């Protein structure tokens, strides 16, 4: 069982809706992609796992849930400024998507 967090700790997380506007393979890497996401007036680059299961076309135009205030990290020469969230099902990511019309940038509460 995981440890509990306070509501104050949870509120520090900036979890939002984003739309993937582009995605491409990273040369020499088979398990990650480079994606550009729209956070409602702001675009960011993020590195996305699961490229051995999902190709770039899977992501483009779809709404996902992103942790927007994750500390930037360089991965495979790309500065990733956020993380798309997924459930881990038997080692395979099942992406958290939005079923509806929440615009990019909408906060998850």
Secondary structure, DSSP 4 states (H G I P E B T S, - for coil): -PPP--HHHHHT--EEEEEEEEEEEPTT-SSEEEEEEE-SS-EEEEEEE-TTTS-HHHHTT-EEEEETTSPPEEETTEEE--EE-EEEETTEEEE-B-SS-PPTTPBP-
